[in-house]
């Protein structure tokens, strides 16, 4: 490695000496002390990895003299220390690596070269579903079903664990990957042996889940990428990126009584979405950080994808060290973190001079008020005082739409409920907003529009935070003591982010009170937030269909996109865990939860939220008494071991995977079929048809849903044809190792609205020129058989949400050559390039509607060549009329052009390794 700036030096910590690359070596020339904390980490990364090829002295200089106000235009190569995965994204990543080994052998290379060079850690956390709830053994029953459903996937991961070195798997029922990362995997400062010396450097990572940014709260720089980009990082490829702009977000003051970390993050998400920070780093600073526990910082960092930033990072300070000690890190590790941060100017102190930022924002924490967000986007914050009127407005609009909509007469199939309750509908049941129900337990009640049918304490954002989890327990306790219980139509669940949470809720005595309200532990994973909410009871589902009811979920998650939480629930609201409990007690979303009673006590007196809401001192007292470092050490002592089910799997020992052609979970993907050692010339895009014409805020859930598979969908038909019964369909997320399922699931979200078929919902389109209505998958296959290339046209914020690489993979396999949108979210744009799909944007102020495009035209794209910044698009109507307009090419860096010209990032890496 090169050392152009003589930055290589040593750091003594106790009796140990570490080699470091000192930023101070550049200070006299470049004043790097003024750089934001996040850019200091990137600068160290370049100093340490300078090789004259991927990283040059000029790259280091460009970052060291960063112009805060300039538009990003300089590419650098970032080499993360490690890669983090979860199983929904990890299974297809390991599938791709296994397929690359086969392809490497066919190219005459050494398959063993396909092996992680950077440590890769996978946590199985996305597969558990809430089939059982509100009962003592719910977690064990759900774990049994999870293992039964996913045995084939887990065997495959076990194979990967033994076939690949530098690859570890955290078994099921341990925790959510981001919380396991925060509590155990993260190093903050990484150390490793290099050329006989022990190097110390910042812990950095990329993860195959967008909420990888949660670790930013611990001062660790990392963000979510698609699985294909993570695979390249594992194989030693640096992450190419433009030197980013950095938005400084100043925090002052402290949270007021009654406000939670969830309220704070919903406020910040709303502010930053309005600001516009897509593709930018956000960095938190200011004296208010002294009043933010690390768990609160992690909560804020976690939701970086929701506010659109690449990361949302906090610096290292005393609070960082306090958390490292509490979570069981060794004294030696804590001392290294402190010494390294101070030596590199990465340590925060109150009153220190502010860094230079591209722009700044400020929030006085004392102004934060209790809030929720919804009904379908996390940035749509609603102050709790306005919730009734705002939700009522949304409900009214949806009721008006319903009044003009056709009656739902869909067959209800595949129930997995335990009982056989029935909905007893009124004579005019459709569209009336109320249905009489007699449920499986004999309860009789009216289910109405606005009812909360799911209340879930779930997701990495909040279940990692003791303050809100303990607050939820205290709300449940006070409600229990007053005789309040959840409404019988509410499906309640709690999915802690780690075993530590269960420990402290038990030790504090709060678990029995949560269970009294139906919040039994249902598993250790993402559950409801990822769409694994499981079935509603049959009587509730029947009532929703009979009355075409508009019902709601309330969850302590980070995602509430359309069709994500549950197919039958149209309104979804994000809220803090204690508010989730309160809404379960109320049973309705359209309530003034501050002023209207939640229920009655034993004497028949009304009980209001103020009567059961805990004070900050009560919360802190419970936390102090219940949480200690021993909990973390005992919980993680055998983190990679797994239970008897995991260890009893029969795992084949082989370097190449033995693909089973009959498997419906794991198949060899077709990406490398016919691949040669040299890339082919780029094929022009001419005569392309529009597969889907879409609007704004199309999420990766719309493009590649993770939830349930409908029986009559193309994916459902494929599974049925292959002998899989509907009860065993599992989810799209669980079947990401099978491209046949995922191709059929692309654009299959039940809430997708394709303007080629106005008024339609779901994965359907119009085949042109026949005019025939059919599924998007069937249309794509018909176009492919006719050798017709495809494009997708969309509005603003295309690809928001999860870092779901299948949203790009599916688009590619359907035959789409390009996506033309008004704007892209960062990760999805990168994923499209990584799959060889061309991302294009309309010129500023232009759109499909503004240009008069109907989607019935054919499209030619002219001027596309390596390095092109824009192309000319010719849209030809059936009557011969042509419209010509320019579009921006969003292949942003020279390295991305190499990926694109090779047909994708994996093809590029494979050819490099084979050579």
DOMIKE-689362 format. One record per residue (C-alpha): residue in one letter; x, z, y. Coordinates in pm, whole numbers, padded with zeros to 5 digits, always signed. Each point is the difference from the previous one (the first is absolute). Layout:
aXZY/...
***
This chain:
x+00000+00000+00000/x+00108-00066+00358/x+00051+00269+00262/x+00022-00194+00326/x-00073+00301+00222/x+00217+00255-00182/x-00311+00206-00066/x+00109+00130-00339/x+00083+00370+00028/x-00063+00333-00174/x-00241+00291+00037/x+00080+00345-00135/x-00291+00214-00119/x+00114+00331-00148/x+00272-00080-00251/x-00108-00361-00050/x+00108-00315+00181/x-00228-00299+00043/x+00083-00350+00116/x-00229-00112+00281/x-00024-00293+00239/x-00005+00160+00341/x-00215-00131+00281/x+00232+00168+00247/x+00255-00274-00068/x-00218-00231+00208/x-00104+00245+00271/x+00255-00085+00269/x-00080-00369-00014/x-00372-00001-00071/x-00151+00342+00086/x-00173+00017-00334/x-00107+00358+00076/x-00283-00156+00203/x-00137-00187-00300/x-00323+00121-00159/x+00048+00212-00309/x-00130-00276-00230/x+00246-00257+00134/x+00288+00241-00050/x-00091+00001-00369/x-00003-00381-00006/x+00332-00012+00186/x+00166+00232-00254/x-00141-00221-00275/x+00169-00306+00150/x+00331+00181+00052/x+00006+00112-00362/x-00105-00333-00152/x+00203-00235+00221/x+00137-00270-00229/x+00046-00298+00232/x-00279-00189-00178/x-00331+00187-00004/x+00117+00236+00275/x+00254-00107+00262/x+00169+00167+00297/x-00230-00207+00223/x-00305+00152-00169/x+00133+00348+00070/x+00070-00088+00360/x-00351-00145+00046/x-00158+00324-00118/x+00244+00226+00187/x-00084-00170+00330/x-00373-00018-00075/x-00211-00117+00291/x-00310+00218-00013/x-00215-00245+00196/x+00104-00326-00166/x-00218-00184-00248/x+00145+00033-00351/x+00212-00302-00089/x+00309+00131-00181/x-00010+00024-00378/x+00178+00281-00185/x+00028+00090-00368/x-00115+00352-00088/x+00105+00146-00338/x-00229+00287-00097/x+00147+00280-00209/x-00287-00006-00249/x-00341-00144-00091/x-00324+00192-00058/x-00293-00140-00198/x-00343+00102-00123/x-00155-00139-00315/x-00251-00247+00149/x+00289-00178+00173/x+00269+00118-00240/x-00146-00157-00315/x+00002-00354+00146/x+00348+00067+00141/x+00130+00087-00347/x-00193-00299-00140/x+00184-00220+00249/x+00337+00149-00096/x-00076-00057-00369/x-00105-00358+00077/x+00319-00051+00202/x+00206+00108-00301/x-00169-00269-00208/x+00053-00255+00277/x+00364+00101+00038/x+00056-00063-00370/x-00162-00344+00033/x+00229-00082+00293/x+00300+00088-00215/x+00079+00323+00185/x+00037+00359-00112/x-00339+00178-00019/x+00174+00336+00049/x+00069-00102+00360/x-00371+00059+00060/x+00036+00373+00041/x-00054+00239+00292/x+00320+00065+00194/x-00168+00243+00239/x-00180+00303-00149/x-00363-00083-00068/x-00256+00274-00058/x-00359-00067-00106/x-00277+00259+00015/x-00316-00066-00204/x-00274+00109+00240/x-00248-00284+00051/x-00173-00012-00339/x-00202+00319-00026/x-00372-00044+00075/x-00268+00254+00082/x-00214-00047-00308/x-00056+00374-00038/x-00046+00234+00294/x-00141+00339+00100/x+00092+00157-00332/x+00285+00221-00116/x+00163-00252-00233/x-00046-00306+00223/x+00375-00055+00048/x+00076+00014-00372/x-00291-00231-00089/x+00098-00250+00269/x+00362+00013-00120/x-00111-00076-00356/x-00203-00299+00113/x+00281-00116+00228/x+00249+00001-00286/x-00241-00171-00237/x-00071-00277+00251/x+00361-00048+00106/x+00196+00061-00320/x+00124-00358-00009/x+00120+00014+00361/x+00171+00333-00055/x+00175-00128-00312/x+00125-00292+00207/x+00135+00237+00267/x+00169+00208-00268/x+00162-00320-00124/x+00122-00071+00351/x+00138+00350+00028/x+00226-00054-00301/x+00073-00371+00059/x+00113+00035+00363/x+00261+00243+00125/x-00042+00169+00339/x-00377+00007-00063/x-00196+00323-00044/x-00371+00057-00057/x-00197+00310+00101/x-00279+00020-00264/x-00373+00025+00073/x-00171+00318+00121/x+00297+00114+00209/x-00092-00099+00354/x-00027-00276+00259/x+00324-00193+00047/x+00032+00077+00371/x-00049+00372-00049/x+00241+00005-00295/x+00241-00189+00225/x-00045+00251+00281/x+00021+00308-00219/x+00268-00110-00245/x+00145-00352-00003/x+00111-00033+00363/x+00360+00094+00080/x-00010-00032+00382/x+00377-00048-00025/x+00109-00197-00306/x+00328+00067-00179/x+00168-00211-00267/x+00341-00074-00145/x+00157-00317+00139/x+00358-00108-00081/x+00099+00353-00100/x-00146+00159+00313/x-00330+00172+00068/x-00188-00186+00271/x-00272+00156+00213/x-00251-00217+00180/x-00365+00004+00107/x-00257-00014-00277/x-00191-00326+00049/x-00249-00184-00215/x-00263-00266-00036/x-00310+00061-00206/x-00262-00214-00167/x-00276+00197+00171/x-00073-00027+00369/x-00010+00379+00038/x+00366+00027-00089/x+00031+00087+00369/x-00118+00353-00078/x+00366+00084-00063/x+00075-00082+00367/x-00126+00352+00070/x+00312+00131-00173/x+00228-00214+00215/x+00042-00261-00274/x-00027-00365+00108/x-00215-00201-00237/x-00306-00219-00006/x-00226-00193-00232/x+00083-00345-00127/x-00155-00228-00257/x+00107+00039-00359/x+00190-00327+00008/x+00211+00116+00296/x+00059+00336-00168/x+00113-00176-00317/x+00255-00195+00203/x+00122+00326+00157/x+00037+00151-00347/x+00210-00298-00099/x+00239+00055+00288/x-00149-00232+00259/x-00008+00145+00352/x-00329+00007+00190/x+00027-00254+00280/x-00173+00098+00321/x+00009-00058+00371/x+00141+00290+00201/x-00330+00162+00095/x-00145+00128+00320/x-00050+00376-00003/x-00297+00173+00161/x+00068+00361+00097/x-00301+00226-00049/x+00043+00324+00190/x-00182+00309-00121/x-00046+00303+00221/x-00195+00324-00033/x-00161+00125-00320/x-00323-00057-00192/x-00299+00202+00123/x-00209+00233-00212/x-00227-00198-00232/x+00205-00322-00004/x+00189-00109-00311/x+00289-00229-00084/x-00260-00254-00117/x-00163+00001+00343/x+00342-00050+00154/x+00090-00296-00217/x-00338-00169+00055/x+00059+00038+00375/x+00350-00147-00025/x-00122-00284-00222/x-00265-00093+00253/x+00249+00011+00289/x+00266-00207-00171/x-00245-00261-00128/x-00121-00048+00356/x+00362-00021+00116/x+00098-00257-00263/x+00308+00097-00201/x-00009-00243-00293/x+00357-00075-00109/x+00143+00274+00221/x+00158+00335-00077/x-00175+00307+00141/x+00213+00307+00060/x-00135+00345+00089/x+00182+00219+00248/x-00065+00274+00254/x-00019+00377+00003/x-00337-00011-00177/x+00191-00065-00323/x+00102+00365+00002/x-00369+00084-00058/x-00050-00248-00285/x+00065+00123-00355/x+00166-00257-00220/x-00319-00053-00199/x-00174-00105+00324/x+00285-00239+00077/x-00035-00152-00347/x-00374-00041+00057/x+00066-00195+00320/x+00278-00209-00156/x-00213-00075-00304/x-00254-00196+00202/x+00249-00241+00158/x-00168-00291-00184/x-00334+00101+00151/x+00141-00023+00351/x+00198-00312-00094/x+00357+00118+00050/x+00285-00068-00240/x+00080+00370+00007/x-00092+00316+00191/x+00309+00215-00015/x+00096+00353+00102/x+00359+00117+00056/x+00179+00270-00198/x-00018+00351+00146/x-00039+00364-00102/x-00350-00066-00133/x+00148-00262-00235/x+00242+00256-00140/x-00274+00261-00032/x-00206-00241-00210/x+00295-00102-00216/x+00062+00366-00083/x-00369+00070-00064/x-00031-00299-00232/x+00285+00122-00216/x+00290-00218+00111/x+00341+00160-00059/x+00188+00187+00271/x+00280-00253-00036/x-00239-00288+00068/x-00147+00172+00306/x+00349+00063+00141/x+00098-00364-00050/x-00316-00117+00180/x+00065+00227+00297/x+00370-00081+00029/x-00050-00373-00039/x-00288-00023+00250/x+00195+00193+00262/x+00319-00202-00055/x-00188-00330+00041/x-00213+00092+00301/x-00315-00003-00217/x-00096+00362+00069/x-00291+00089+00230/x+00025+00286+00243/x-00256+00113+00256/x+00080-00122+00349/x+00239-00275-00114/x+00006-00329+00193/x-00249-00258-00119/x+00121-00314-00175/x-00059-00345+00140/x-00326-00151-00125/x-00172-00336+00033/x-00304+00182+00130/x-00136+00353-00009/x-00330+00175-00052/x-00091+00365+00035/x-00253+00235-00156/x-00070+00358+00095/x-00082+00161-00335/x-00232+00245+00174/x-00241-00288+00076/x-00059-00087-00367/x-00359+00058-00113/x-00157+00006-00347/x-00064-00358-00109/x-00095-00234-00279/x+00061-00376-00033/x-00216-00280-00130/x-00218-00142-00130/x+00247-00265-00118/x+00330+00025+00188/x+00239+00295+00032/x+00073-00071+00366/x-00365+00033+00100/x+00015+00366+00097/x-00320+00187+00080/x+00011+00336+00174/x-00200+00240-00213/x-00226+00076+00298/x-00094-00371+00007/x-00029-00046-00376/x-00378+00021-00029/x-00073-00255+00271/x+00280-00236-00104/x-00086+00009-00370/x-00366-00032+00091/x+00083-00313+00197/x+00191-00152-00294/x-00280+00099-00236/x-00259-00157+00227/x+00191-00329+00010/x+00032-00003-00378/x-00369+00079-00040/x-00086-00296+00224/x+00223-00224-00210/x-00165+00134-00313/x-00346-00074+00133/x+00087-00367+00020/x+00202-00011-00320/x-00121-00102-00345/x-00099+00277-00239/x+00265+00116-00242/x-00114-00056-00356/x+00337+00024-00167/x+00026+00116-00356/x+00165+00342-00021/x+00245-00006-00287/x+00297+00191-00133/x-00099+00354+00102/x+00234+00274-00114/x-00205+00297+00117/x-00071+00287-00233/x-00377+00009+00037/x-00296-00228-00001/x-00173+00097+00322/x-00239-00236+00171/x-00088-00085+00354/x-00369+00039+00072/x-00057-00247+00279/x-00284-00018+00246/x-00247-00285-00051/x+00165-00199+00281/x+00352+00105-00095/x+00206-00286+00137/x+00142+00038+00350/x-00194+00316+00080/x+00311+00219+00028/x-00131+00275-00230/x-00027+00027-00378/x-00126+00297-00199/x+00250+00102-00268/x-00008+00217-00308/x+00359+00037-00110/x+00168+00083-00331/x-00008+00373+00076/x-00371+00001+00074/x+00038+00017+00378/x-00264-00179+00202/x+00074-00119+00353/x-00028-00293+00236/x+00310-00216+00033/x+00006-00165+00340/x+00201-00232+00217/x+00301+00187+00137/x+00033+00231-00302/x+00354+00101-00094/x+00032-00084-00370/x+00379+00042-00026/x+00203+00284+00152/x+00362-00018-00110/x+00307+00204+00086/x+00248-00271-00086/x+00301-00212+00097/x+00360+00057+00093/x-00070+00035+00372/x-00171+00337-00013/x+00044+00152-00346/x+00370+00045+00083/x-00086+00225+00293/x-00055+00370-00078/x-00172+00069+00333/x-00293-00234-00067/x-00019+00075-00373/x-00011+00374+00064/x-00253-00061+00279/x-00220-00183-00250/x+00028+00296-00235/x-00095+00243+00274/x-00304-00208+00101/x-00108-00005-00364/x+00058+00377-00025/x-00204+00087+00307/x-00278-00238-00109/x+00000+00147-00349/x-00024+00353+00135/x-00304-00101+00204/x-00165-00161-00302/x+00039-00362+00111/x+00060-00275-00256/x+00059-00373+00014/x-00305-00223-00009/x-00081-00117-00354/x+00039-00370+00080/x+00361+00040+00121/x+00275-00095-00244/x+00281+00243+00084/x+00362-00022-00109/x+00344+00133+00085/x+00320-00180-00094/x+00303+00202+00115/x+00314-00194+00084/x+00215+00219-00223/x-00011+00293-00239/x+00128+00219+00284/x-00335-00031+00178/x-00187+00135-00301/x+00249+00287-00020/x-00050+00118+00356/x-00377-00046-00007/x-00011+00215-00313/x+00240+00259+00139/x-00200+00026+00324/x-00321+00056-00197/x-00164-00302+00162/x-00035-00220-00308/x-00310+00178-00139/x-00174-00046+00335/x+00083-00372+00009/x-00134-00028-00353/x-00320+00177+00104/x-00063-00299+00228/x+00086-00253-00271/x+00355-00063+00115/x+00165+00049-00337/x+00334-00170-00054/x-00081-00344-00140/x+00357-00125-00040/x+00333-00048+00173/x-00012-00340+00161/x-00150-00217+00271/x-00349-00011-00157/x-00273-00066+00258/x+00231-00130+00275/x+00122-00284-00222/x-00351-00074-00125/x+00027+00205-00320/x-00306+00202+00099/x-00160-00061-00339/x-00370-00063-00057/x-00278+00171+00186/x-00261+00158-00224/x-00247-00250-00140/x-00291+00146+00196/x+00187-00029+00330/x+00108-00356-00072/x-00354-00096-00099/x-00140+00156+00316/x+00251-00184+00220/x-00100-00329-00159/x-00373+00071-00006/x-00008+00093+00366/x+00289-00222+00111/x+00129+00324+00152/x+00284+00020+00248/x+00201+00301-00117/x+00332+00150+00100/x+00320+00152-00128/x+00217+00254+00179/x+00359+00024-00118/x+00323+00152+00120/x+00173-00332-00058/x+00164-00265+00211/x-00194-00310-00100/x-00371-00067+00037/x-00013-00379-00007/x-00313-00181-00114/x-00057+00006-00374/x+00301+00220-00062/x-00132+00349-00067/x-00303-00098-00209/x-00196-00322-00038/x-00334+00173+00069/x+00115+00193+00309/x-00010-00196+00324/x+00114+00264+00252/x+00326+00187-00054/x+00143+00267+00228/x+00344+00155+00012/x+00004+00373+00074/x+00212+00309-00047/x-00039+00188-00331/x-00197+00286+00161/x-00238-00254+00155/x-00040-00166-00340/x-00125+00335-00132/x-00233+00039+00298/x-00152-00346-00049/x-00052+00075-00370/x-00199+00306+00105/x-00200-00202+00254/x-00055-00296-00234/x-00041-00240+00291/x+00228-00203+00224/x-00252-00042+00286/x-00003+00364+00099/x+00132+00188+00301/x+00221+00210-00220/x+00099+00224+00290/x-00356+00094+00097/x-00229-00058-00296/x-00007+00247-00291/x+00191-00082-00318/x-00241+00212-00203/x-00147+00349-00025/x+00154+00327-00116/x-00153+00242-00253/x-00231+00141+00270/x-00121-00344+00103/x+00197-00004+00324/x+00150-00327+00116/x+00376-00033-00054/x+00196-00215+00244/x+00348-00141-00023/x+00129+00253+00252/x-00101+00271-00249/x+00229-00129-00273/x+00286-00168+00191/x+00330+00192-00035/x+00232+00091+00285/x+00359-00119+00013/x+00120+00356-00058/x-00211+00025-00317/x+00144-00327-00125/x+00358+00099+00077/x-00042+00342-00156/x-00118-00158-00326/x+00286-00254+00002/x+00264+00266+00061/x-00132+00216-00281/x-00044-00279-00254/x+00288-00249+00029/x+00365+00053-00097/x+00292-00210-00123/x-00040+00122-00360/x-00323-00202-00023/x+00185-00322+00080/x+00290+00073-00232/x-00224+00083-00298/x-00234-00295+00062/x+00286-00251+00010/x+00228+00152-00264/x-00122-00251-00262/x-00139-00269+00229/x+00118-00295-00214/x-00084+00155-00338/x-00373-00065-00031/x-00252+00145-00244/x-00052-00057-00370/x-00209-00313+00062/x+00278-00156+00205/x+00279+00092-00239/x-00189-00115-00310/x-00019-00362+00117/x+00161-00244-00244/x+00246-00184+00225/x+00189-00310-00119/x+00374+00001+00065/x+00108-00341+00126/x+00158-00153+00308/x-00254-00283+00007/x-00368+00086-00007/x-00201-00121-00299/x-00305-00147+00175/x-00331+00027-00182/x-00214-00308+00061/x-00314+00202-00084/x+00065+00271+00259/x-00247+00026+00286/x+00228+00238+00196/x+00348-00154-00011/x+00079-00372-00002/x+00307-00207+00083/x-00081-00143+00345/x+00044-00375+00061/x+00218+00029+00313/x+00317-00131-00167/x-00146-00274-00219/x+00203-00319+00036/x+00243+00164+00240/x+00340-00168+00032/x+00332+00131+00126/x-00052-00178+00334/x-00312+00014+00216/x-00215-00310+00024/x-00056-00186+00325/x-00285+00140+00204/x-00328-00175-00076/x-00197-00102+00312/x-00345+00150+00052/x-00247-00286+00037/x-00370-00031-00070/x-00038+00376-00041/x-00344+00154-00033/x-00115+00340+00124/x-00061+00245-00283/x-00134+00271+00233/x-00080+00017+00371/x+00018+00366+00097/x-00042+00225+00302/x+00196+00288+00152/x+00147+00305-00173/x+00016-00153-00346/x+00180+00267-00200/x+00208-00024-00313/x-00300+00170-00166/x-00210-00301+00096/x+00265-00235-00139/x+00092+00195-00313/x-00234+00293-00070/x+00130+00293-00202/x-00334+00141-00112/x-00259-00073-00264/x-00046-00336-00172/x-00354-00141-00007/x-00127-00127-00331/x-00114-00335+00143/x+00320-00062+00201/x+00264-00250-00118/x+00227+00292-00095/x-00287+00172-00183/x-00080-00319-00191/x+00367-00039-00095/x+00014+00356-00135/x-00327-00040-00185/x+00121-00327-00152/x+00309+00188-00118/x-00201+00268-00176/x+00009+00272+00267/x-00323+00192+00043/x-00116+00077+00358/x+00058+00373-00048/x+00368-00081-00064/x+00049-00237+00293/x+00194+00264+00194/x+00085-00127+00351/x+00174-00292+00166/x+00278+00237+00097/x+00060+00105-00357/x+00009-00362-00119/x+00260-00126+00247/x+00237-00070-00287/x-00226-00289-00108/x+00000-00297+00235/x-00306-00148-00172/x-00211+00293+00115/x+00158+00016+00343/x-00037-00371+00076/x-00369+00031-00078/x-00018+00313+00214/x+00156-00159+00308/x-00252-00009+00287/x-00248+00172-00235/x-00087+00293+00227/x-00377+00053+00003/x+00003+00029+00382/x+00200-00317+00070/x-00182-00232+00239/x+00104-00363-00030/x-00123-00208+00292/x-00009-00309-00221/x-00316+00163-00138/x-00168+00170+00298/x-00193+00312-00096/x+00177+00041-00332/x+00191+00305-00122/x+00258+00012-00276/x+00258-00232-00150/x-00188-00326+00037/x+00070-00324+00182/x-00119-00356+00045/x+00191-00267-00187/x+00062-00295+00227/x-00090-00281-00004/x-00253+00064-00280/x-00170+00275+00204/x-00045+00204-00317/x-00007+00381+00032/x+00225+00178-00248/x+00244+00288-00037/x+00323-00029+00196/x+00194+00004-00326/x-00205-00283-00154/x+00031-00205+00316/x+00378+00052+00008/x+00031-00114-00360/x-00211-00308+00074/x+00220-00084+00299/x+00312+00051-00211/x-00128-00235-00269/x-00046-00262+00275/x+00350+00072+00145/x-00149+00110+00332/x+00211+00253+00194/x-00181+00291+00161/x+00021+00209+00315/x-00173+00313+00124/x-00110+00034+00363/x-00061+00345+00153/x-00024+00197+00322/x+00193+00295+00139/x+00183+00269-00200/x+00006-00195-00324/x+00137+00208-00287/x-00042+00350+00142/x+00011+00295-00239/x+00197+00051-00317/x+00334-00164-00069/x-00173-00181-00285/x+00224-00284-00113/x-00278-00131-00225/x-00180-00104+00315/x+00285-00251+00042/x+00055-00068-00370/x-00367-00075-00057/x-00012-00225+00305/x+00299-00193-00138/x-00138-00033-00354/x-00333-00130+00130/x+00191-00292+00147/x+00006+00101+00367/x+00297-00151+00179/x-00059+00159+00340/x-00200+00267+00182/x-00095-00071+00363/x-00107+00313+00189/x-00019+00126+00356/x+00238+00285-00092/x+00150+00166-00309/x+00080+00353-00100/x+00373+00042-00065/x+00012+00063-00375/x-00244-00271-00103/x+00174-00266+00209/x+00326+00096-00170/x-00166-00008-00342/x-00133-00351+00061/x+00348-00123+00084/x+00131+00183-00307/x-00240-00204-00216/x+00075-00332+00170/x-00331-00013+00190/x+00031-00119+00361/x-00134+00245+00262/x-00117-00174+00318/x-00164+00137+00313/x-00218-00172+00256/x+00147-00027+00347/x-00092+00293+00224/x-00366-00015+00099/x-00088-00259-00260/x-00206+00052-00315/x-00189-00194-00263/x-00322+00053+00190/x+00152-00095+00334/x+00142-00320-00145/x-00333-00083-00161/x+00131+00010-00356/x-00273+00023-00262/x+00219+00025-00311/x-00142-00325-00138/x+00294-00202+00132/x+00317-00108-00178/x+00324+00131+00149/x+00343-00156+00036/x+00296+00207+00118/x+00274-00197+00173/x+00343+00103+00120/x+00067+00263-00265/x+00372+00030-00066/x+00248+00283-00037/x+00019+00201+00320/x-00312-00155+00156/x-00169+00223+00257/x-00322-00200+00017/x-00182-00278-00179/x-00274-00246+00084/x-00322+00029-00197/x-00238-00294-00029/x-00354+00089-00103/x-00197-00303-00116/x-00378+00013-00020/x-00207-00208-00242/x-00107-00228+00285/x+00363-00086+00074/x+00029+00220+00310/x+00342+00165+00032/x+00104+00319+00176/x+00371+00060+00059/x+00136+00339+00097/x+00324+00196-00022/x+00053+00313-00206/x+00283+00251-00013/x+00208+00022-00316/x+00040+00367-00099/x+00303-00035-00223/x+00190+00229+00232/x+00364+00018-00113/x+00264-00231-00154/x-00007+00206-00319/x-00377-00041-00022/x+00051-00376+00024/x+00232+00023-00300/x-00269+00186-00190/x-00266-00248+00103/x+00209-00306-00088/x+00066+00146-00344/x-00371+00044-00063/x+00016+00376+00048/x+00232+00297+00019/x+00018+00056-00377/x+00096-00362-00058/x+00273+00035+00262/x+00137+00319-00157/x-00016-00147-00350/x+00195-00308+00103/x+00259+00216+00180/x+00052+00219-00306/x+00003-00296-00239/x+00270-00167+00211/
***
